[in-house]
Amino acid sequence: MEDINLHFTGDFHAIGAANNPAEAFCWVCAAAPGWADYYVWSLDKLIDDMGIEGLYFDNQDPQFCDNAVHGCGFTGRDGKRYATYNLRATRSLVEREYRLFKAKCPKGRIMRHMSMKSVMATDSFCDYLVDGECYCGTLSRTESYVDVFNPALFRAMYGTMPYGVPRYFIPQIERSIKIYGKDRKRYSTPVKSEAEHKKHLPAARHFFAYLVVHDCLLWHGGGVDEKPWYAILDRFGQDGSERFVMYTDPASPFGYANERVMISTYAKADRFLSIVFNDTDKPLESVRFDRAKLDALVPGARLDLVNEETMEPVTVDGDEIRVIVPARDYAILGNFR
């Protein structure tokens, strides 16, 4: 940390103190003369000095600025100064970061965290996106994403497929209570933490279902255990060659007749893995599928299915799969025994 502080802390402290000593951090306009050059020079030296193999940027998104020295802002007819959005300057800076780092560490990874503020001009220069903190205050009141998420919102804002950059989502169920909850001591002891974790398990499963049916990645922690899901993916043989078929894809064997019943599938060679998410307030007893579409994904696919969480066999009767999925919950079906 001492080496990192030599590069950045003194500069940031001086800038912050000069603007507003009460603020924990401050924004620096990417268009400020000399700032981008200094920043990239410092980053270059930091990477070399510390042997860094990965970069994480938090909230490095364009900002509004009205400083004429930067070439930002304009004076209106009323004589008042108005800010402009420094998109081009920020894009230029993040591109320089990306090119510098990839030249030094081709296999290294860059992660950007900008909750609910995705800007394609900057998101383009990273390997992973991180989102989700924007719901921290809301979850302290609701303790569930039931009234927060809906399929259309999640597809538009957090789905990986439309943009091609894998996206991590930070769960806020437990974190929000610790930060904003009325009783912030609910997790003060191991015993209390275990009790709260069990209490929030249904909410955690509902949240996690939204992630997996949209091929979104889970940020570790926050009361949501991702290890069982990754174990299932390992059994399935996920290696990047599989095809992810989201519930809205016309190629999906399960269709999308009910907006709140989402079934997405991973398919490869002779096997498939389907996530049945029931985001309704009533249990689901069965789902139907189109055998021709299934064969198009997995030619001659076997239908000896099991529930991958319980390892219990699942009955298939014609084009109907009999699987009980509780309200606001999910089941994972596979044929790769």
Phi, psi and omega in degrees: 000328180301317180296318179297319180299324178300328182280317194238318194301316181300318180294314182295320180297317181296316181295315181297316181295325181291329183269308182198101184301338182282344182278142180283332177207172179216162178267142175244125182292128181294344180270357180299132184306125176083343185296312182298319179296317179295317182298312181294321177299315180295319180295319178302312181293321180298315180300317180291314184293323186260353182062040185289135180242004178202146181235139176235123180245128182249120175060039176266068182244161180301149181229162175276138181216141180240018183280114182295333179299329180277351189083016181258158175076175177205160178260123182282173179297339179275002180085356181274154180269131180239144183278154171238164186269117186277052184297311184296319180294319180292319178299317180298320181294312183291330176294319178295320176302312183298311182295320178299310185292317182293330176292324180276326185219079185304328181268000179289164183235144177244130180241135179240134181242111177216084184299122176059023180226040181296130177231114187302328181298330178259325180299336182296337185256058175202168178259335179217148173247150177233135183217174169119339183292344182298343183261008186300311180297318180298314183293337177294338179263318185269331183055027180194154177264008185303316181263012180254309182272151164213160187303316183295317179298314184294320179299317185288324190256330190232353180292137180286321191305316184296336188248339176086350178261120180304140185238129173263146179237132181267116179292143185242003188301304181281321182300320182296323180292320180294330184264315188242351185297156179295322177245094184279000180263012181295342179244026187285341179227159178304321181295314178296319181298318179295319179296317179293322179299316179295322180298323185265007182301315177301318179293324179293321179292320178298314178300312184295327179299320178299323180293309189289327179285350176248010179058038179260146184266150182262128171286129187300139174100197178075015178089006180244121183267111182269351186300317178300323179294317179294328176295322177295317178299323177295318178296323178294329180094035180299124180217010180097347180272347182288159176254132175263122181247104181288158186301336180273350183291130178303338180281352181296130179292346187259351180067189180210065184280328181246120185305328185262007173244106187246126180232109178250155188223139167258131183227141175198142174046248185253018187220159175213157180226118184242137177253117180259110183250120180255095181263040176247175180265014178230150179296150176253132185255339179196163175224153179250155181219161179258111185298323180296318179291325178295318178295330178292327178278314182227092183306125179066031184303131175290150181243025173275081188274153171226155170282114189291346176273320183260345184065018177274143178294150180244131183282133174242122181237100183065241179259019182243131175253119183269101180221130179272121177237112181300164177300140179056036183221183183216163172226147181244119184248139179216160181234026189249046174282000000 
